């Protein structure tokens, strides 16, 4: 290809002039956890975040920063190697916490930069009242303006097609290379600014306000500009703040107590003790965990409008899933041939294949393939006089007239009527075959050769492979699955049983969907669902987690609190898993952080007062070298464990479908018991190192 389509890249920038082309994998293009560019960004931002105005937003680390300033002052007034060492490691503790948050933000910033390169200042052809075209910049367009886009043009802003049909390349956003069809009317009329028209001509009505396009929202969300703490995160921050406040008077009281006991406890040691006892580990990683949760969604091409939506996904107890495209493949496929009367299965297959040679629908092609697989009947080249009979809504049949044969396939009643009109008889048992297939949730197609009915083809809405196992996993995690379909109750029941869902809603309408969601919520359950049409908007708005398809209407995308750029309804299950992973990661690291304190008690408290109270030596189970090495080893471990846990905070703790009790038990054993053992080992090793190098 040549011309305008090849002359520019996805951002409207000449290829030769664009050294950093947009990521061909779309928003979800993943970077390594230790990408040098992200590491550099995180290092610089970690220093910038030392600003007290930034630190005060994290009460735990703000206390550590104040403690660092206090020990720094003491080190100047009474300089010792110990005081300077403590000051340095407290400073590194704050820096490492900032680095963890900056690492999570850096991954989002990198993705936002990719999106910015895609969003250039695009020229638009605005239509006037008289139909005249005016060249303007995309930034000058207002809501309600009409613009013309032809092959090779970038769509300048979000809008709805009001005239025409076109093939659109959305790979810059979704990462999918295959173009999609967009047309006026229906649920495929929405277009996104920054995507490219590949063919034909369309007229688009702009639906976005200036600076509020979908791309603008994507950039803000991906880089965390609009991120707000979720309710659980706020509650945990308050809890950590309370624990920190409680420890302050406890630690301060140790100074007069030490004086009374005849032991001198310096200010530096008291600050070190306070920092080691407050929950610094989870305080340092809490923000990074939340940001990383949204980042994991972005990596799967899902944009959450807020962290609240991601957290709600983790608490979801009911999943509403569309049947077509989510539970089933979406196209009825030939499943079996049933002969009628004295005919054989092979005769039915042969006639059905002939009647389907010109049928390019998935159903028609599947009949040709099934006949070939079952009986080796290959698709034939027809010679001589023949005429294909296309399907029509009035006849509800299609077929082939060849030589002196008239072959038809279609709805049972339509073929029965056609056969009767041609002087044929209905074979005994046909009604039983048709009824049996219908009761199983499948579609019967009757095949006739002239006045003679040969048999029936069973078309089955094929359930996706592995979907039953996924639903079993959801059930194990306490999540109820409900299939939504417009099918009749008989068909819906059969497919629901095969797919393994817990319940189904047949002959669904926008009103019945909304009623179902409200009923579930009144029962105290959080509900998640997907949708793409305007008729789905009320239900998406009502659901606790509403995932709109990117290919859907503007109304659907505005009603939901997440947008799936791949427009894959099955993604809802993945979204719930990511939400649960976020909650489990936060809970696991909180457990680990609090358990850490137990080891620090045994490291520092006996070391401080063992000289005055020899009985405390029995608590010195780590046999640390000296009080100073014990305190310094605890402070060093306290800082290093933050860096060690950054990859886990960003990647997330693996979630396995199981009940709440099993998750709690695993959390206690791995992160509770592990959180006690690891510090014992770590502090002892650091103490041995300090002793070996004769530092203390």
C-alpha positions in Angstrom: 0.0 0.0 0.0 1.1 3.6 -0.6 -0.2 7.0 0.0 -1.6 8.6 3.1 -2.2 5.4 5.1 1.5 4.6 4.9 2.7 8.1 5.2 1.8 8.6 8.9 1.9 6.4 11.9 -0.9 5.9 14.5 -0.3 9.3 16.0 -0.4 11.2 12.8 3.3 11.8 12.8 5.4 11.1 9.7 7.1 7.7 10.2 10.6 9.1 9.4 10.1 11.8 12.0 8.8 9.7 14.8 11.7 8.0 16.7 9.4 6.7 19.4 6.4 5.1 17.5 3.4 4.1 19.5 3.6 0.7 21.2 2.1 -1.8 18.7 0.7 -3.8 21.5 -1.6 -1.0 22.6 -2.0 0.4 26.2 -1.2 -3.0 27.6 2.3 -3.2 26.2 4.2 -4.5 29.2 7.6 -3.3 30.4 10.0 -5.3 32.5 9.7 -4.7 36.3 13.3 -3.5 36.3 13.1 -1.5 33.1 16.1 1.0 33.2 13.9 3.9 32.2 11.4 3.2 35.0 14.2 2.7 37.5 15.7 6.1 36.6 12.3 7.8 36.9 11.6 6.1 40.3 15.1 7.1 41.6 14.5 10.8 40.7 10.9 10.8 42.0 12.0 9.1 45.3 14.1 12.1 46.1 11.4 14.6 45.0 8.9 12.9 47.3 11.1 13.8 50.4 9.1 17.0 50.4 7.3 17.1 53.7 4.1 18.2 51.9 4.2 14.9 50.1 5.3 12.8 53.0 2.5 14.1 55.3 0.0 12.1 53.1 1.6 8.9 54.5 1.5 9.3 58.3 3.7 6.3 59.0 6.5 7.4 56.7 6.1 11.0 57.8 6.9 9.9 61.4 10.0 8.1 60.0 11.1 11.3 58.2 10.7 13.4 61.5 12.7 10.7 63.3 15.4 11.0 60.7 15.6 14.8 61.2 15.8 14.2 65.0 18.6 11.7 64.7 20.4 13.9 62.2 20.3 16.8 64.8 21.6 14.4 67.5 24.4 13.2 65.3 25.6 16.8 64.7 25.4 17.5 68.4 26.9 14.2 69.6 28.6 12.7 66.6 29.2 8.9 66.8 29.4 6.2 64.1 26.3 4.6 65.6 24.2 7.8 65.4 25.3 8.6 61.9 24.6 5.0 60.8 21.1 5.0 62.3 20.4 8.4 60.6 21.6 7.1 57.2 19.4 3.9 57.4 16.4 5.9 58.6 16.8 8.2 55.6 17.1 5.2 53.3 13.9 3.8 54.8 12.0 6.9 53.7 13.8 6.9 50.4 13.0 3.2 49.7 9.3 3.8 50.6 9.2 6.7 48.1 11.0 4.5 45.5 8.3 1.7 45.9 5.5 4.2 45.2 7.5 5.8 42.3 8.1 2.4 40.7 4.4 1.8 40.6 3.7 5.3 39.3 6.6 5.0 36.8 5.0 2.0 35.0 1.8 4.1 34.6 3.8 7.1 33.4 5.5 5.0 30.8 2.2 3.8 29.4 0.8 7.4 29.6 3.8 8.6 27.5 2.9 6.0 24.9 -0.6 7.3 24.8 0.6 10.9 24.5 2.7 10.0 21.5 -0.5 8.6 19.9 -2.4 11.8 20.6 -1.0 14.4 18.3 -2.6 17.6 17.2 -4.8 16.2 14.5 -6.4 18.2 11.7 -10.2 17.8 11.3 -12.6 18.5 8.5 -15.6 20.2 10.2 -18.9 20.3 8.4 -20.8 23.6 8.3 -24.6 24.1 8.3 -24.6 24.2 4.5 -22.4 21.1 4.1 -19.2 23.0 3.5 -15.9 21.7 5.0 -13.5 23.7 7.1 -10.1 22.6 8.2 -9.6 23.0 12.0 -7.5 21.6 14.7 -8.9 18.8 16.8 -8.5 20.9 19.9 -11.0 23.5 18.4 -13.8 21.0 18.0 -16.8 21.3 20.4 -19.4 18.8 21.4 -22.0 18.4 18.7 -19.7 19.3 15.7 -19.9 17.2 12.6 -16.6 16.0 11.0 -15.8 14.1 7.9 -13.3 11.2 8.0 -12.1 9.2 4.9 -9.5 6.5 4.3 -6.2 7.4 5.9 -7.7 10.0 8.2 -7.3 10.0 12.0 -10.6 10.4 13.9 -10.0 13.7 15.7 -12.1 13.1 18.8 -14.6 10.8 20.4 -17.9 10.6 18.7 -20.8 8.7 17.1 -21.0 7.9 13.4 -24.2 9.5 12.0 -23.6 8.7 8.4 -21.7 5.9 6.5 -19.8 2.8 7.4 -16.0 2.3 7.6 -13.2 -0.1 8.6 -11.3 1.4 11.5 -7.8 0.6 12.9 -8.0 0.7 16.7 -4.7 -1.1 17.2 -3.1 2.0 18.8 -5.5 1.7 21.7 -6.4 -2.0 21.9 -3.3 -3.6 20.5 -5.4 -5.7 18.2 -4.2 -5.6 14.6 -7.5 -6.6 13.0 -9.6 -3.6 11.9 -13.2 -3.3 13.1 -16.3 -2.2 11.3 -18.0 1.0 12.6 -21.3 2.2 11.2 -24.1 4.6 11.9 -27.0 3.3 14.0 -27.0 0.4 16.4 -24.3 -0.4 19.0 -21.3 -0.2 16.7 -21.4 3.6 16.0 -19.0 4.8 18.7 -15.5 5.8 17.6 -12.5 6.9 19.6 -10.2 9.9 18.9 -6.8 8.8 17.7 -8.0 5.7 15.8 -7.5 5.6 12.0 -10.1 5.2 9.2 -8.9 2.5 6.7 -11.7 2.6 4.2 -14.8 4.4 3.0 -16.2 7.7 4.3 -18.0 8.5 7.6 -19.5 11.5 9.2 -18.9 11.7 13.0 -20.8 13.8 15.6 -18.3 14.8 18.3 -19.5 13.7 21.8 -16.6 14.7 23.9 -15.9 18.1 25.5 -12.6 19.8 24.8 -9.8 18.1 26.8 -12.2 15.3 28.0 -11.8 12.8 25.3 -11.5 9.1 26.0 -7.7 9.4 25.3 -7.4 12.2 27.8 -9.2 10.1 30.4 -7.0 7.2 29.6 -3.8 9.2 30.1 -5.0 10.7 33.4 -6.1 7.3 34.7 -3.0 5.4 33.6 -0.6 7.8 35.1 -2.6 7.9 38.3 -3.5 11.6 38.1 -7.1 10.9 39.2 -6.3 8.1 41.6 -8.0 8.4 44.9 -7.6 6.0 47.9 -10.2 3.3 48.1 -12.4 2.9 51.3 -10.4 -0.1 52.4 -7.1 1.7 51.8 -8.3 4.7 53.8 -9.4 2.5 56.6 -6.1 0.7 56.7 -4.2 4.0 56.6 -6.2 5.1 59.6 -5.4 1.9 61.4 -1.7 2.2 60.7 -1.8 5.8 61.9 -3.4 4.8 65.2 -0.8 2.1 65.7 1.9 4.6 65.1 0.4 7.1 67.5 0.0 4.4 70.2 3.7 3.5 70.0 4.9 7.1 70.3 4.1 7.5 74.1 5.2 3.9 74.7 8.6 4.6 73.3 8.9 8.0 74.9 8.1 6.5 78.3 11.1 4.2 78.0 13.5 7.1 78.5 12.4 7.9 82.1 11.9 4.2 82.8 15.5 3.6 81.7 16.7 6.5 83.8 14.9 5.0 86.8 16.4 1.6 86.1 19.9 3.0 85.8 20.1 2.5 82.1 20.8 5.3 79.7 18.6 5.3 76.6 19.7 7.8 74.0 17.3 9.7 71.7 18.8 8.0 68.7 18.0 4.6 70.1 14.5 5.6 71.0 13.8 6.9 67.5 15.3 3.6 66.0 13.1 1.6 68.4 10.0 3.6 67.3 10.7 3.2 63.6 11.2 -0.6 64.1 8.0 -1.0 66.0 5.6 1.0 63.9 4.2 -0.8 60.7 6.8 0.8 58.4 6.8 -2.1 55.9 3.1 -1.9 54.9 3.1 1.9 55.3 5.9 2.1 52.7 4.2 -0.3 50.3 0.5 0.5 50.7 0.3 3.1 48.0 2.3 1.0 45.6 0.0 -1.9 46.0 -3.0 0.2 45.1 -1.4 1.7 42.0 0.0 -1.7 40.9 -3.5 -3.1 41.1 -4.8 -0.6 38.5 -1.6 -1.2 36.5 -2.3 -4.9 36.3 -5.7 -4.1 34.8 -4.1 -1.8 32.2 -1.7 -4.6 31.3 -4.8 -6.6 30.3 -6.2 -3.7 28.4 -8.8 -2.7 31.0 -9.1 0.9 32.2 -10.7 1.4 35.7 -12.2 4.8 36.3 -11.0 4.6 39.9 -9.2 2.4 42.4 -12.6 2.0 44.1 -13.8 0.0 41.1 -10.8 -2.3 41.3 -11.3 -2.9 45.0 -15.1 -3.5 44.4 -14.1 -6.2 41.8 -12.3 -8.0 44.6 -15.4 -8.1 46.8 -17.8 -9.1 44.0 -20.1 -12.0 45.0 -22.3 -12.2 41.9 -21.2 -12.2 38.2 -23.8 -11.5 35.5 -22.5 -12.8 32.2 -23.9 -12.6 28.7 -24.4 -16.0 27.1 -23.3 -15.1 23.6 -19.6 -14.5 23.2 -18.9 -15.0 26.9 -20.2 -18.4 27.8 -20.7 -19.7 24.3 -18.7 -19.0 21.1 -21.6 -16.9 19.8 -22.3 -18.9 16.6 -24.4 -22.0 16.4 -22.4 -24.8 15.0 -23.5 -28.1 13.4 -23.3 -30.8 16.0 -25.0 -33.9 14.7 -27.1 -35.4 11.8 -30.3 -37.3 12.7 -32.0 -39.4 9.9 -35.8 -39.6 9.6 -37.8 -42.5 8.2 -35.8 -45.0 6.1 -32.9 -42.6 5.4 -29.4 -42.8 6.7 -27.2 -40.3 8.6 -24.9 -40.0 5.6 -27.8 -39.1 3.3 -28.7 -36.3 5.6 -25.1 -35.1 5.7 -24.7 -35.2 2.0 -27.9 -33.2 1.2 -27.2 -30.8 4.1 -23.8 -30.1 2.7 -25.1 -29.5 -0.8 -27.7 -27.0 0.6 -24.9 -25.2 2.5 -22.3 -24.8 -0.3 -23.3 -21.2 -0.9 -24.1 -20.4 2.8 -21.2 -18.3 4.1 -22.6 -18.0 7.6 -20.8 -19.8 10.4 -23.7 -22.1 10.7 -23.6 -23.0 7.0 -19.8 -23.5 6.9 -20.0 -25.7 10.0 -22.4 -28.1 8.2 -20.0 -28.5 5.4 -17.1 -29.2 7.8 -19.1 -31.7 9.9 -20.2 -33.7 6.8 -16.5 -33.8 5.7 -15.3 -34.9 9.2 -18.0 -37.5 9.8 -18.3 -39.1 6.3 -15.4 -37.8 4.3 -17.8 -35.9 2.0 -15.8 -33.1 0.4 -17.1 -29.8 -0.8 -18.0 -30.3 -4.5 -17.7 -28.2 -7.6 -21.2 -28.1 -9.2 -21.3 -28.4 -12.9 -24.3 -28.1 -15.2 -27.5 -26.3 -14.4 -27.9 -25.3 -10.8 -29.2 -22.4 -8.7 -28.6 -21.6 -5.1 -31.6 -20.5 -3.1 -30.6 -17.9 -0.5 -32.2 -17.8 3.0 -35.1 -15.3 3.4 -37.1 -14.3 6.4 -40.3 -15.1 4.6 -39.4 -18.7 3.6 -37.0 -19.4 6.5 -35.2 -21.8 4.3 -32.2 -22.0 2.0 -31.0 -24.6 -0.4 -30.0 -25.7 -3.9 -31.7 -26.6 -7.1 -29.5 -28.8 -9.2 -30.6 -30.9 -12.2 -34.0 -32.4 -11.1 -33.4 -32.1 -7.4 -34.6 -29.4 -5.0 -32.7 -29.6 -1.7 -33.9 -27.4 1.2 -32.8 -26.9 4.8 -34.5 -24.6 7.3 -36.9 -24.2 10.2 -38.9 -27.3 11.0 -42.3 -25.7 10.3 -41.1 -24.0 7.1 -39.7 -27.2 5.6 -42.8 -29.2 6.7 -45.1 -26.7 4.9 -42.8 -26.7 1.8 -42.8 -30.5 1.6 -46.6 -30.7 2.1 -47.1 -28.2 -0.7 -45.0 -30.4 -3.0 -47.1 -33.5 -2.3 -44.8 -35.1 0.3 -45.5 -36.7 3.6 -44.1 -36.1 7.0 -42.1 -39.1 8.2 -43.0 -40.8 11.5 -40.7 -39.7 14.4 -39.7 -36.3 12.9 -41.5 -34.4 15.6 -39.8 -36.4 18.3 -36.4 -35.6 16.8 -37.1 -31.9 16.5 -38.6 -31.7 20.0 -35.7 -33.6 21.6 -33.2 -31.2 20.0 -35.1 -28.2 21.1 -35.4 -29.4 24.7 -31.6 -29.7 24.8 -31.3 -26.0 24.0 -30.1 -26.6 20.4 -31.7 -25.6 17.1 -33.1 -28.2 14.7 -32.8 -27.7 10.9 -34.9 -30.0 8.8 -33.4 -31.2 5.5 -35.5 -32.2 2.5 -34.8 -33.5 -1.0 -37.9 -32.5 -2.9 -41.0 -33.9 -1.2 -38.9 -36.3 0.8 -37.7 -35.3 4.3 -34.3 -36.8 4.9 -33.7 -35.8 8.5 -32.5 -33.1 10.9 -29.3 -31.2 11.5 -28.7 -30.2 15.1 -27.1 -26.7 15.5 -25.7 -26.2 18.9 -24.5 -23.0 20.6 -21.1 -24.3 21.6 -20.0 -23.6 25.2 -16.4 -22.3 25.4 -13.8 -24.8 26.3 -12.7 -24.5 29.9 -15.5 -22.2 30.9 -17.2 -24.8 33.2 -13.9 -25.1 35.1 -13.6 -21.3 35.4 -17.2 -21.2 36.9 -16.2 -24.0 39.3 -13.3 -21.8 40.5 -15.6 -18.8 41.0 -18.0 -21.0 43.0 -15.1 -22.2 45.2 -14.3 -18.5 45.9 -17.9 -17.9 46.9 -18.9 -16.1 43.7 -22.3 -16.8 42.2 -22.5 -16.8 38.4 -25.7 -15.9 36.5 -26.1 -16.3 32.7 -28.0 -13.5 30.9 -29.6 -14.4 27.6 -32.5 -13.5 25.3 -33.2 -17.2 24.6 -36.3 -18.9 25.8 -36.2 -20.6 29.2 -35.9 -24.1 27.8 -32.8 -23.3 25.7 -31.3 -21.1 28.5 -31.7 -24.0 31.0 -29.9 -26.4 28.8 -26.9 -24.1 28.1 -26.8 -23.1 31.8 -26.6 -26.7 32.8 -23.8 -27.5 30.3 -21.8 -24.4 31.2 -22.1 -25.0 34.9 -23.5 -21.6 35.9 -25.4 -21.2 39.2 -28.4 -19.5 37.7 -29.7 -17.9 34.5 -32.1 -15.1 33.4 -33.9 -16.0 30.2 -35.7 -13.6 27.8 -33.7 -10.8 29.4 -34.7 -7.2 28.9 -33.0 -4.0 30.2 -35.7 -3.9 32.9 -35.3 -7.5 34.1 -31.5 -7.1 34.2 -31.9 -4.0 36.4 -34.3 -5.8 38.6 -32.0 -8.7 39.0 -29.0 -6.5 40.0 -31.1 -4.6 42.5 -32.4 -7.9 44.0 -28.8 -9.2 44.4 -27.7 -5.9 46.0 -30.6 -5.9 48.4 -29.4 -9.2 49.6 -26.0 -7.6 50.5 -24.1 -8.9 47.5 -21.8 -6.8 45.2 -22.6 -7.3 41.5 -20.4 -7.2 38.4 -21.6 -7.3 34.8 -20.5 -6.4 31.2 -22.4 -4.6 28.4 -21.9 -2.7 25.2 -25.3 -1.4 24.1 -27.3 1.7 25.1 -29.9 -0.8 26.6 -27.1 -2.1 28.9 -26.4 1.4 30.3 -28.9 1.4 33.2 -27.7 -2.0 34.4 -24.0 -1.0 34.1 -24.7 2.1 36.1 -26.5 0.1 38.8 -23.8 -2.6 39.1 -21.0 -2.2 41.6 -18.6 -3.2 38.8 -19.8 -2.3 35.3 -17.4 -3.2 32.5 -18.3 -1.5 29.2 -16.9 -2.8 25.9 -14.8 -0.3 24.0 -16.7 -1.2 20.8 -20.0 -0.3 22.6 -21.9 2.9 22.6 -20.9 6.1 24.4 -23.8 5.7 26.8 -22.5 2.2 27.9 -18.9 3.5 28.4 -20.1 6.5 30.4 -22.4 4.3 32.6 -19.7 1.7 33.5 -16.8 2.2 35.8 -14.4 0.1 33.7 -13.7 -0.1 29.9 -12.4 -3.2 28.3 -10.4 -2.0 25.3 -10.4 -5.6 23.8 -14.2 -5.8 24.0 -13.9 -9.3 25.3 -16.9 -10.1 27.7 -14.9 -13.0 29.2 -12.5 -10.4 30.7 -15.0 -9.9 33.5 -13.7 -13.0 35.2 -10.1 -11.8 34.9 -11.1 -8.4 36.4 -12.6 -10.1 39.4 -9.4 -12.2 39.9 -7.2 -9.1 39.7 -9.5 -7.3 42.2 -9.2 -10.2 44.6 -5.4 -10.3 44.0 -5.2 -6.7 45.1 -7.1 -7.3 48.3 -5.1 -10.4 49.1 -1.8 -8.7 48.4 -2.7 -5.8 50.7 -3.8 -8.2 53.4 -0.8 -10.5 53.1 1.8 -7.7 53.3 -0.1 -6.1 56.2 0.1 -9.5 58.0 3.8 -9.8 57.2 4.5 -6.2 58.3 2.9 -6.6 61.7 4.5 -10.1 62.3 7.8 -8.4 61.6 7.5 -6.4 64.8 7.6 -9.5 66.9 11.2 -10.3 65.9 12.2 -6.7 66.4 10.9 -6.8 70.0 13.2 -9.7 70.7 16.1 -8.0 69.0 15.9 -4.5 70.6 14.2 -4.7 74.0 16.5 -7.3 75.6 19.6 -5.5 74.2 18.6 -2.2 75.8 17.9 -3.4 79.3 19.8 -6.7 79.7 22.6 -4.9 81.6 20.1 -3.7 84.2 17.8 -6.7 84.1 19.9 -9.8 83.4 16.7 -11.8 83.4 15.9 -10.3 80.0 18.9 -12.2 78.5 16.6 -15.3 78.2 14.6 -13.3 75.6 17.8 -12.6 73.6 17.2 -15.8 71.7 19.1 -14.5 68.6 22.2 -14.0 70.8 23.0 -10.7 69.1 26.5 -9.4 69.7 25.8 -6.1 71.5 23.0 -3.6 72.1 24.3 -1.2 69.4 24.7 -4.0 66.8 21.2 -5.3 67.7 19.6 -1.9 67.2 21.5 -1.1 64.0 20.8 -4.6 62.6 17.0 -4.2 63.2 17.0 -0.7 61.5 19.0 -2.0 58.5 16.6 -5.0 58.1 13.6 -2.7 58.5 14.9 -0.7 55.5 16.0 -3.6 53.3 12.8 -5.5 53.6 10.9 -2.7 51.9 13.2 -3.0 48.8 12.9 -6.8 48.9 9.1 -6.7 48.9 8.7 -4.1 46.1 8.5 -6.9 43.3 5.8 -8.7 45.3 3.8 -5.5 45.9 3.9 -4.7 42.1 3.3 -8.2 40.8 0.8 -9.1 43.5 0.3 -12.2 45.6 -1.0 -15.1 43.6 -4.7 -15.7 44.0 -6.0 -19.2 44.1 -9.8 -19.7 43.9 -10.8 -20.8 47.4 -13.0 -19.9 50.3 -12.4 -17.1 52.8 -11.3 -19.4 55.5 -8.7 -21.2 53.3 -7.3 -17.8 52.2 -7.1 -16.6 55.8 -5.4 -19.8 56.9 -2.9 -19.6 54.0 -2.3 -15.9 54.7 -1.5 -16.6 58.4 0.8 -19.5 57.7 2.8 -18.0 54.9 2.9 -14.3 55.7 2.2 -14.4 59.4 4.5 -17.2 60.5 6.9 -16.2 57.7 6.8 -12.6 58.8 8.1 -13.8 62.2 10.8 -16.1 61.0 12.3 -14.0 58.2 13.3 -11.0 60.5 14.9 -13.4 63.0 17.1 -14.8 60.3 17.7 -11.4 58.6 18.6 -9.5 61.8 20.9 -12.3 62.9 22.8 -12.4 59.6 23.2 -8.6 59.6 24.4 -8.7 63.2 27.0 -11.3 62.2 28.1 -9.2 59.3 28.5 -6.1 61.4 30.5 -8.1 63.9 32.7 -9.7 61.2 33.7 -6.3 59.7 34.3 -5.0 63.3 31.8 -2.2 62.8 30.4 -3.0 66.3 
